[in-house]
Amino acid sequence: MHTPKEKPFAVIGERLPRYDGVDKVTGKAIFGPDVTLPGTLYGFILRSPHAHARIRSIDTSRAAALPGVYAVVTAADLPPAEDTEHRYARDNTLAGDKVLYAGHAVAAVAARTPTIAEAAARLIAVEYEVLPAVTDVLEAMRDDAPILHEEMRTRSLAGRGDRPSNIASHFRHVKGDPARGFAAAEVIVEREFHTLTVHQSYIEPQAATAVWSDGGALTIYTTTQGAFAVRDHVAWLLRLPLSSVRVIPTEVGGAFGGKNTSYVDVVAALLARKARRPVKVTMPRADVFMATGPSSGAVFRVKMGATRDGRITAAQAELYYAAGAYPGSPVGSGANVMFGPYAIPNGQIDGYDVVTNGPRVSSYRAPGGTPANFAAETVIDELAEKLGLDPIEFRLRNHAREGDERLDGGTHGHLGGIETLEAARACAHYNAPLGDPRPGMRRGRGVAHAYWGNWGGRSSCTLTVNGDGTVNLVTSSVDLSGTRTTIAMQAAEALQLPPERIRPSVGDTDNTGYADVSAGSRTTYATGIAAIKAAENIITQMRARAADVWGVPVASVVYANGVFASGSDLRFTFAELARLATESGGAISSMVNVDVPKWGAGFSTQIADVEVDPETGKVTLLRYTVVQDVGRAVHPAMVEGQMQGGATQGIGWALYEGYVYNEQGQMLNANFLDYKIPTALDVPLIETIIVEVPYPEHPFGVRGVGEPPIIPPPAAIANAIYRAIGVRPDRLPMTPAHLLEKMGVIGNR
């Protein structure tokens, strides 16, 4: 639902057709696996069956001798490591001395057909010395745990540790006096929560096609969230000049943070260089699960206190995040999200980044935020209940305001969280009767509220005016979710032209300015600013061009509603002046690069109604509503899609999804049959309520939209389950078995 109070814009706020829509629904769009160049060979990567093992030897002779094989590569084909960070990235590309997770890449083959490539890879003989593995974050922290990296020492405020450890880092944030805050509390809740690793579950697997020119230049066609990120990564690992690596991003069949990182680009490049032919590497689905970057499994210990009048006095949390084989979990952003929405005078947050024998984790839509919010908002809900307060009222009493200091040390900027909570409290869903359950069933309603900081970053946009009055828009930001359209709409608004006059496209690293990855809910916001500035430059140039043609001062030329005018008798439409451009001074274009230093946080409040079968533990979602502050809805239909899509993924976290490992550290559910994600039968129609609190640093008030909606679902559903069956879930996913354990129907694990 979107009911703007006013219509201040001509284009912004319209529900326009997507520029890329027709090509995608008709199958004309080119995705990563679709790229096939003349003479293309096919690559296959051999992966370790062991979660932790030393590589004693690799014999590739039988694979190389198989007819149809053109190249075989191992870690020996990579340049030596320059430092620890370089070595971690190098080893994650092709393992050197050790494999650190089942699925770790060891060698790769390029052959005439995919079948030959896979058969050849199976002929590679690898001798392993199997070592003990550890996949649980708390077990990895034990003094007697198997050590993944002998050189790793814990980094903390105390300095560098003096002995090997799987704890890569420990940070602590302190505000006020936590002990005094808890002493002042009249109600205290303390809980522990456990969550599993979750995958982004995009439809399209990672795929890259690499080809070298005779002069040594490398071109890579790849599915990615950031062409420049891939370029920089490949050049860094292969020690190539940036200018000799060209990355052409294809369309992206889902990413959600999982394609921020490069997985097959370097391997494709190595094989192509050795084979002297283009090589395409497409990951099988099982490899995607086992060897790309999922979210962190995590453990949380949370303690919060409040007074009888509903004021939080103190909060404390310990966050333990599994990073996978190499350090770099999103524990920092988890700490940012944990108590982010609230003004808490006293608190402490301890965060631990811990390596485990699993794939190196990557971003997943609001990385680190969903499980942290599950822990915090469950405790918030329990406090509200113990105090006899409506759960939204309790959150409103403690909500942060602009200028408040967060527990993680940052300061809140311009916020729309209070408006979001108030819209949720006033909405039809929250005020509707829950309804009678079916015989034997129990019903409950829960809410949760979330903060996400968003991002700005670097973007580029080029506008070129054509002789027919249309405008070409080229951006370096990969389009994941319709951003061609939302950026073009902002350009059209700034140019005061109909949106059909804008022709947007995504460029590559050789023909556009630099852009950070399309992540962090930044693209419509930051690249939109670049487009607006470029549009303003276009108008400035065209005003000058009109003044030159008319022989009048530039200051006398005004522009409004697609028309340039001076005085009462001199007029050019935008298209008329565009036709004169080449004859009156040359083509008109503008390229703008921005590095946006300020951005507005996003808030999402969600309401869940559930029905629980106390005999089986099965949870059925009955009704679901997402309320979100988006600043300004550039394209309301796409905003609603982001809200619904994020909530659906969060529902997957809540009820279904999670990696399952055996004792040897091998993943048991690396396919979509055993790794369950929600289907249309599991999710009701998700109602959306768009709240618009314009962010003042953006010309049109835009805030990031994509990440906040994935954060609250587990907590909202957990709180609804509690009201249905009277026990609070403390694990994700909240499977029937977990709920039956909590109810005492079956024994605890």
N, C-alpha and C positions, 0 to 999 in steps of 0.2 A: 504494500500500500504506500502510495506517495501522493500526498496532497499539499503541494507547496502553497505557502501563504500568498505568494505573489509571483508574477512572471516577469522578472527583470531582464531576461535575455531573449534573444531571437532564436538561438540555436541550442544553447545550454539548457538541458532539461527535456529535450525532445527524445522520442523513442524512434530513432532512425534505423534503417537497415544497416547492417554491418558491411563495411567495404569488402571484407574478406569472406563474407557469408556464402555467396553463390559458389565460388571456387571450392570451398570446403564441403558443402553439401552435395556437390556434383562430382567430387573426386578429382578435380583438376589441380588442387593445391598439391605442392611437392613437399613431402615430409622426408625426414632423414633416410629411412629405408628405401624411398622411391628413387634416390639418385643413382643413376647408372651411366658412367662415362664409357666412351669407346675403349674396349680392351680391359674392362674392369675385372679384377680378380676378387676373390672372396676370402675374408680372413676369419679365423676361428681361434679363440683363446683357450688354452689349456689351463685349468684351475686346480688348486690343491684340494684333495679330499679331506685333508686334516686341518683342524683349527689351530694347531700350534706344532711346528716341526722345523728342524734344521734341514736345509737342502744339502745333501752330501754330494750329489752329482746329477747332471742332466746330460743325457745322450740324445741328440736330435738326428742322428745319422739315418735311421730308418725312415723317419718322417721326410727328410730332405730327398731321399731316394725314391719316394713314391711318385709314379708318373702323374703329371698334372700339378705338382707342387713347384712353386716359383720362389718361395722364401720362407725361412724359419728364423725367428728372433727370440732372444732371451734377454735377461737383464744385462748380459755382457755387451749387447748392442747399444746400450744407453751410455751417455757420457758419465764419468765418475761424479760422485756427489760432491757438492761444494761446501755444504754445511749440514747441520742436523735437519733443518726444515726441508732442504733440497733432497736429502737422503730419504726422508719419510715419503715425500711425493714420488720420488724415483722408485722406491721399493713398493709403493702401492700400485704403481703402473705395471711393473714386472718384478716379482720378488727376487731379492738378492740372496742373502745368507739364510733367511728364515721365511716361512709362511706364518701368518698371524691370524688367519681365519679360514674356515672352509669356504672355498670360492676365490681365494687369493690368486691372482693371475701369476702364472709361472713362465709360460712360453706362448708363442703364437705362430700360426701358419697362414700363408697366402697360397691359394690354389685356384685352379680353373673353375671349379664349382664349389658350392658350400659343402656338398657331401664329401668331396675329396679333402677339403680343408679339415673337416671334423675328423675324418678317418685318419689323416696324417697326424693330427694333434694327439690322437689316442696312441700313436706309435712312439711318441716321445717317452723315453724311460727316465723317470725321476726317482732317485733314491732318497728317502726321507728318514730322518731320525725323529720319531714322534715324541713330543713333549706333552706334559700335562697342560690342559686348557682350562680357562676360567671365563665364563660368560656372565656371571652375576656380579653386579657392581660392588656389593658389600663384601662378597668373597674375594674379589680382586684387591680389596684394600687390606686384607689380612697380612700380617707379617710373614706368614708361611705360604702365601699365594705364589703360584708360578709367575715369574717376572718376564714381561714381554720384551722390555728394552733394558739391557744391563746398564746403559749409560744414563737412564732417566732418573732424575732426582726431583723431589717435590719442590715446586716454586711457591713461595708464600711471602707474606710481609716479613717473616723472620729470615728470609733469604733462601738459599738453595740447600736442600736436605743433604745429609752426609752419607746416605746409603741408597741402593737401588729401591725403587718403589713404582708401583702402578698408578700412584696418585700423581698426575702430571702437575696439578696446581691446586691450591687452596686459597680462596679469598674470603675476606670478612668485611661486612658493612655494619657499622654501628651508628645509631642515632640516639641521642639522649641518654637516659639511664635505664636500661631494660629491667634491672633488678628492682628499682624503685617503681617502675611502671607496673610490674606484676604485683608488687606489694600493695599498690593502690587498687588493684582489680578486685571486684567482688565476685566475679564469675571467671573461671579459667577453663579452657578446653585444650587438651593436648592429645594429638593423634599422630600415627605413622601411616604412610601410604606407599604403595608399590605400583609401578607401571611398567609395561613391557615396551620393547622396541616396536615401532610401527613404520610401515613403508608408505610412501606417497601414492603408490598404486596407479601411476599414470598408464594410459593405454599403450602409448608408443614406447618401445624400448629405445635405449641409447643406440645411435647409429652414426657413423662417420665414414666419409669417403675421402681419401687423401690422394693427391697426385703431385708429382714434382716436375718442374720444367727442366729443360736441358741446362739452364743457367743456375739451377740450384734453388729456385723459388718454390715454396710449398703452398699449395692451396688445399683447404679442407672444407668440405661441405658437411655440416653437422647440425644435429638437433641440440639446441643449447638455449639457455636463458641469457647468455651474454657472449656475443662474438668476440669482443675484446678480451674477455676473461680467458677464453680458449686460446686466442692468439698469444696472450702473455704467458699462459701456462706452457704451451707447446714450445715457444721460443726459449723459455727459461729451462725446461728440462732438456731440450736438445741443443742448447747453447747456440741458438740462431739469432741473427739480428731481427728485430721486430719487423723491419721493412721487408724481410724475405718470407714472412708468413702472412697469408691472406686467409681469412676465415669468412665463409659465406653461410650465414644461418639459414636453415630451412624452416618451414613451418614446424610448429611444436605440438605434438599430440599429447599434451599434458606434461606438467613439470612439478609445480607446487614447491619449488625449492630444490627438488632432486636433480635438476639439470643445471644448477649453478656450477657444479664441479665437472671436470673433464675425466672421462673413464676410458674411452676407446680411441680418442683422437691421436694420442702419441703412438699407440700401437699401430694404428692404420698408417701413420706417417713412416714409422720404421719399416714396416712391411713393404710399403710402396717404394721407398728408397732402395731397398735391397732387391726387389723384384723388377724395378724400372717400369712399373705399370701402375695404373690406378688400383687402389685396394679399398674395398668396402668392408667394414666390420659392423655387424648388427648383433646385439646381445640377445641370446635366448632368454625367455622369461625367467627361468630358474636362476640364471646368472644375474639378472636384474635384481632379484630379491637378495641373493647371497653376496653380491659384490659391488653394489652401488650404495649410496649413502642414505640409510633410513634415519629415523629419529633416534634419540637416546632412550634406552630403558632407564628408569630412575627410581630413587627412593627419597621420600620426604619425611622429615620430622617437624611438626608444626605445633606451636604453642601460642595461644592468644588469650588476652584478658580484657575484661570490660567492666565498667561500673553498672550499677542497677538502672541508671537512667540511659543506658545504651551508648556509652562512649568508650571506644577502644582505648585502653591505656598502654598496652604493650603488645608486641608481636615478635616471635622468634622462629626462625626456620633453619633447618639444615637440608641442603640439596645435594644429592649424590647422583651425578649424571655419568652414564657409561658413554665413553667417547668412541668405542670400538678400538681398532688396532692402533690408532695414532691419536695423539691429543687433539682437542678442538671441539668438545661438546658445546651445546648452546646453554651451558649452566649460567652464564652471565645474563643472557636475556631471560632465562627462567627466573633469576633473582629480580630482574627488572619488573616482570609481570606479577610476581608472587603477591605482593601487597600494593601493587601499583595504583589501584583506584582510590586508595584510602589515605586520609590524613592521620598518621599514627605518630604520636609524640616520642615514643621510645621503642627501640627495636634492634634486632641483630639478625643478620643473614650470613650464614656460612655456606660457601659453595665449593664443591669438589669435582674436578675434572679427572676422570679415572679411565685408564685404558683397559680394554677387555678383548677377548678373542672373538671379535665380530667385525663386520665391515666398518670402516671409518665412517662415522655418522656425518650427515650433511643437514642442510636446512630442510624443514618441512613446515611450510606455511605457519608463520608466527613461531619460529623455531624455539623450542624449550618452553613455550608459553602454556600450551594446553595441559600438560600434566601438572605443572606448578599451580595453575589456576584451579585444577581439580582438587588439589590438596587444600589450598587456601580457602576457596569458596565453600568447601564442605565444612570447614571449621567455622567460617563466618556464619553459615546457616545454623550450625549447632548453637553458637553464641546467641543468635537472634531468638532461637526457640527457648533456650534457657532463660532469657530475659523477658519472654512473653511478648516479643515485638514482631510485627509484620516483617518478613525478610527484606522487602524493598525499603521499608521505612528505616530499618537498622542500617542498611547500606547508605541511604541518603543522609542520615545523621552523621556518618563518618566519612563522607565523600571528600576527596581532595578538591582544592580549588587552585586557580592560577596563582603561582608563586609558592605553593607548598613544597617542602622538601620531601622527596621520596626516601624510603629506607635504604635504597641502593646508592644514594648520594646525589642523584640528579634533582632538578627542580622542574615542577610542572609548568608548562606553558599554557596557552589558550585551550580550554577544555570544553567538551560537550557531554561529559558523563552524567551530570545531574539531569540534564534535559532528557537523556536517554532513559534513565531510571524513571523519571516522571512520566514519560510516554508509555513505558511498560506498565506502570501502576494504573494508568488511565485506560489502557487498551481493553478491548472487548474480551480477549482471551483471559486476562488476569481476573476479570470481574465476572466471568461466566461460571455457572455451577459446574462442578467437576462431573456430575452425572453418576448414576448408579452403575456399579460394576456388574459384569456378568456373574452368574452364580458361581461361587467359590473363588472369585477373583477379588483383588484389592486394587484400589486406585489411589494415585497421589499426584500432586502438582509441585514442581520445584522451579526455582529460579537461580540464575547465576549471572554475574556481572564481570566484565573483563576490560582491561586496559591493554593497548598495544601502542608502542611509541612511534611506529612508522619510520620513514627515512626520506631523505632528499637525494643527495648525491649528484653525480655528474651525468649530464645528458647533452645531446646535440640535435639540432634540427635545421634543415635547409629548405627554404621555400624559393621556388622559381616561378615567375609569372610567364605564362604562355601567351602567344599572340591572340588566342581566342578568348582570353580572359579567365581561363582556368589557371589553377595554381598547383604545381607539383610539390608535394611535401615528402621529403626523405628524412627518416629518422634512423638513428643507430640503435634504438631500443627495440629489442625483440618483442614481437607481439604475441603474448601468451593468452590474452583474455579479451581481445577486442580493442587494444590500445591504439591501433591504427585509427579506429573510428573516434575514440574519445580525444585523441590528440588533434585529429583533423577538425573535430567539432570546435575545439578551443581556438584553432587557427581561423576557422570560418567566423566564429564570433568576433575575434579581434579584427579580422579583415572586413567585417560587416558584409559578408557574402553568403549566398545560399550554400549549404554544405555539399551539394552535388558538384560545386565548382572546385572542390579540393580533391586532389588525386594522391592519396598517401601510399607510401611504400616503405619497406625496411631495407636499408643498405647493408653493405658489408664493410670489413675493416679497411679496405683500400679506398672506399669512396665516401665515407662519412666521418664525422668527428667522433671523438671518444664518448663511450657511454658505459656506465656501470651496468651490472646485470639487472635484468628486469626482475626485481625481487624487493622485498621490504615494503611493498605497497607504494612504490615510488614512481612508477612510470607515468601514469596519467597526471600525477602531481608535478614531478620535476621536468619530464619531457614536455608536458603541457606548458610550463613556464618558458621553456626554450622556444616552443612554437609561437607563443604569444609575443615574445620579444622579437622573434623573426618577423612576425606579421606587422608589428609596429614599425620595424625598419623598412619593410616593403612600403607601407603607407607614406613614411617620410620620404623615401626615394621617389615615389610616384607624385607626391605633392611638388617636389622639386622639379620633376620632369614636366608636369603640367604648367608650372610657373615659367619654365624655360620656353615651352611651346607658345604660351600666351604672351610672354614678355612682361610678366607682372612679378612683384615681390612674392617670395615663397610664403611670407607671413599672411598674405591675402588669400591663399588657397586653403579652403576647408574641405574636410571629407566627412560625409555622413551617408549611411544607408547605401553604400556602393556608388556614390556620386562625388566627384571632385568639382568644386565650384569656386569662382572668384567673382565677386560683385554679383550683379543681377543677370548678366547675359553670357558668362563664360561657364560652360558645363562640359564635363566628360564623364560618361559612366566608366566604371572600372575596366570593362571590356574594351571600350573605345580607346582609352589611354593605353591599354595593353597592346592594341594593334599598332599604335604609333611608336612603341618602345624601341624596336630595332632601328627605326629611321630617325629617332630623336635622342640618340645617345647610347644605344645598346641595350642588351637584355637586362632585366631587373631581377635580382635575386638577393637572398640574405641567408647567411649561415650564422647560427648562434650557438655557442657553447656555454653551458652554465654549470656551476657547482653550487647547488642549493644548500645553504647552511642551516636553514630553519624549516621545520615541518610540524604539522599538527598531529597530535595523538588521536587515536580512534578508540571508541568505546562501543561495546556490544552487550546488551542485556537480553537474556533468552529465557523463555518459559517453556517448560515441558510437562505434558500430562502423560502418565504411564498407567498401564494396567499390568499387574504382576500375578502370575499363577504361583501361589505359595507351595504347591505340591511339586512343580517342576522347575521353578525358578525362572521361567521364561518371562521376558519383559516385552510388552507391546507398546510402542509409542502411539498414543491416541491423537495428540494435537501438539503442534510445535510452532512457536513464534520467535522471530528474530527482530530485535529492535536495535538500530545502529545509527550512530551519528556519523555521517559521511561528509560533513562540511557542506558540499554542494554536489548534488547528483548530476553529473554531466550527462549521463545516459541512464535514466532510471531503470530501464529494463535490464541493462547489464549490471547495474548495482545490485538489483534484486537477485540476479543470477549468482553474483559473488556471495551474497548473504546466504542464499540457499545452498550453494555448493560447499561453502566453508562449513556451514552447520551440518551438512550431510557427512562430510569427512570427520567432523567432531563426533557425530553419532557413531561412526565406525570405531573411533578411539574408545568410545564409551562402552559399547556393547559387544564388539566382534573382533577387533583386530589385535594382533600381537605375534611376534616371532616366537616359535617354540623350538628349543634346542634339546638334543640328547646329551648324555653325559660326556660324549666326545667333542661337544661343541659344534655339531653339524645341525643345520637348520632342517626341520622336519616338514615344514609347510611352505616350501618355496614354489608355490603355484597358486593360481586363483581358485582351484578346487578346494584346497586345504587352508589357504589364507583367505578368510571370509571378509568381504567388504559388504556394506549395506547395498541392497538392491531396491528397486521401486516397490517391492512388496514389504520392505522393512521400514520405510520412511513415509510418514503421512505428508500431505500437502503442507509445505512449510510456509507459514504466513510471514510476511515481511512488513516492517514499519520503518520507513526511512525518516530519520531525524536530521534536519539540516541546521547546523551551527557553523556558519561559514568561518573558515580559517583566515584571519586577516592578512597573512603574509602571501597568500595566493590571490592573483587578480580576480578570480571568480570564486574564491572561498573553498577550493577543493581540499579534501583530506584523503589520505590513503584508505582504501576500502577492503582490499583482498584478504588481509590477515585476521583482523579482529573476530570474524564470525566463527572461526574454527576453535577458538579458545574456550568459550563457556559450556559447550554441550555436555562433556562428561560430568561437570559439577551440577548443572541443571538437572540432568537425568538422575544422578546419584541422590540429589536432594528430593526429587520426586519419588524415587524408590523408597527412601526412608519413610516418607509420609504414607506410603502404601503398606509397607511390611514392618516398620518400626525398628529396623536395623540399618546402620550406615555402612555402605560399601566402602572399602579402603583399598581396592585394587582395580586396575584397568588391564584388560576389559572386564566389565561386570558381567561375567558369564553366568548362566544358570547354576553351574557348580559352585561358583563363589558365593552367590546369594543363598544357596542351600546350606553352605557351610556357615555363613553368618547367622542364618536362622536356626542352626543346630540340627537341621534335618539329616545332614551327612557329616562325617567327622572332618576335622580340620586337616589340611595337608601337613 
